[in-house]
Amino acid sequence: MTASYTRSASLTITDARYVGAKVGADLRLLHNYYGKPSLGGIDQYVEEVALLLRDGYLDTVDYGFRDAGSNVWRLRLRYKATLGGQLTDGRPGSLPRTDLSGYGFYSYLIRSAKYWALTAAEQTAVEETLPFPRQGAAAPSAVAGTTSTGHSYARNDAGVTRDIYVAR
């Protein structure tokens, strides 16, 4: 007789907040370097990541500095929700320093296909649990620069991968 064992991972709010706290540590480093985002805003971003990640509604979220007139990133941290054993839990930090004079802080979020499969009423219920509302907007572009990858934060086989884009 043969038996098989399948492990199904379920991300708890504690797990999701652990991952969110790592994102928050990166955002606090941005605050230390550049004065933004605000510390209170960071707490809201952390909770937003945790709630959406836990329920599978997060695809990607970007934080960084962009030129508002051209809608082009100067510095962007991108976190992509990921499932599976390929994730490792890294240390936050290792962010580049660059001149961001004249650039404003900005965040852009993309929800997952699972979120878009919800009914309008279910989507509204999800949005009501989040710490702040987001408005629809065009995604900022990353025109010419370098991207570094290979960093992730994870717990219970789920988490986020991080890449960093810096414009030339």
C-alpha positions in Angstrom: 0.0 0.0 0.0 1.3 3.5 -0.9 0.4 6.7 0.8 0.9 10.2 -0.3 1.1 13.4 1.7 0.2 16.7 0.3 1.1 19.9 2.2 -1.3 22.7 1.6 0.0 26.0 2.8 -2.4 28.6 4.1 -1.2 32.0 4.8 -2.5 33.3 8.1 -2.8 37.0 8.9 0.2 36.6 11.2 2.3 35.2 8.3 1.1 37.9 6.0 1.9 40.7 8.6 5.4 39.2 9.0 6.0 39.6 5.2 4.3 43.0 5.3 6.7 44.1 8.1 9.6 43.3 5.9 8.2 45.5 3.2 7.6 48.1 5.9 11.3 47.9 6.9 12.3 48.8 3.3 9.8 51.7 3.4 11.3 52.9 6.7 14.7 52.9 5.1 13.3 55.0 2.2 11.9 57.4 4.9 15.3 57.5 6.6 17.1 58.3 3.3 14.6 60.6 1.6 12.0 61.7 4.2 9.1 59.8 2.6 6.8 58.0 2.9 5.5 59.2 6.2 5.8 56.9 9.1 2.0 56.7 9.5 1.7 56.0 5.8 4.1 53.1 6.1 1.9 51.4 8.7 -1.0 51.7 6.4 1.0 50.2 3.4 2.1 47.3 5.6 -1.5 46.5 6.6 -2.7 46.8 3.0 0.0 44.3 1.9 -0.8 41.9 4.7 -4.5 41.9 4.1 -4.3 41.5 0.3 -1.5 38.9 0.5 -3.3 36.8 3.0 -6.4 36.5 0.8 -4.5 36.1 -2.5 -5.7 39.5 -3.9 -2.2 41.1 -4.3 -0.4 40.8 -7.6 2.2 43.6 -7.4 2.7 46.8 -5.4 5.2 49.5 -6.2 6.6 52.1 -3.9 9.1 54.8 -5.0 9.7 58.2 -6.4 8.5 59.4 -9.8 8.2 62.5 -11.9 4.5 63.4 -11.6 4.5 65.3 -14.9 5.9 62.5 -17.0 4.7 59.6 -14.8 8.1 58.0 -14.9 9.8 56.3 -12.0 13.2 57.5 -10.8 13.4 54.8 -8.0 10.9 52.0 -7.6 10.7 49.1 -5.2 8.4 46.4 -6.7 6.9 43.6 -4.6 5.3 40.7 -6.5 3.1 38.2 -4.5 4.5 34.7 -5.0 3.6 31.2 -3.8 5.9 28.2 -3.6 9.0 26.8 -2.1 11.4 28.8 -4.3 11.0 31.8 -1.9 13.6 32.5 0.7 13.1 34.9 3.6 15.7 37.6 3.2 16.7 40.6 5.3 15.2 44.0 4.4 17.4 46.8 3.2 20.2 47.0 0.7 18.5 49.9 -1.1 20.4 52.2 -3.4 21.0 55.9 -2.7 20.3 58.3 -5.5 19.4 61.9 -6.0 15.6 62.3 -5.8 15.4 66.1 -5.8 12.1 67.1 -7.4 10.6 63.6 -7.3 7.5 62.8 -5.2 6.8 59.6 -3.4 4.2 57.4 -5.1 2.7 53.9 -4.8 0.9 51.8 -7.4 -0.9 48.6 -6.7 -2.1 45.8 -9.1 -4.7 43.4 -7.7 -4.6 39.7 -8.6 -6.8 37.7 -11.0 -8.4 36.2 -7.9 -9.6 39.6 -6.8 -11.0 40.5 -10.3 -12.9 37.2 -10.2 -14.9 38.4 -7.2 -18.3 40.0 -7.7 -18.6 43.8 -7.4 -20.1 43.4 -4.0 -17.3 41.1 -2.8 -14.7 43.6 -4.2 -16.4 46.4 -2.3 -16.3 44.3 0.9 -12.5 43.7 0.4 -11.9 47.4 -0.2 -13.7 48.4 3.0 -11.3 46.3 5.0 -8.2 48.1 3.7 -6.6 51.0 5.6 -7.1 53.5 2.8 -8.8 53.8 -0.6 -6.8 53.7 -3.8 -7.9 55.5 -7.0 -7.5 54.2 -10.5 -4.5 55.7 -12.3 -2.1 54.9 -15.2 0.9 52.9 -14.1 4.1 54.9 -14.0 6.7 53.7 -16.6 10.3 52.7 -16.1 12.0 54.0 -19.2 15.8 53.6 -19.0 17.5 52.2 -16.0 18.7 49.2 -14.2 16.7 46.6 -12.3 18.1 44.3 -9.6 16.2 41.2 -8.6 16.7 38.2 -6.3 15.4 39.4 -3.0 12.3 37.9 -1.3 10.4 37.9 2.0 8.4 34.8 2.8 6.6 32.9 5.4 4.7 29.5 5.1 5.6 29.2 1.4 4.1 32.5 0.4 5.4 36.0 0.3 6.8 38.6 -2.1 9.8 38.9 -4.4 11.4 42.3 -4.6 13.0 44.1 -7.5 14.6 47.5 -7.4 14.5 49.8 -10.5 16.8 52.9 -10.7 16.5 55.3 -13.6 19.8 56.3 -15.3 
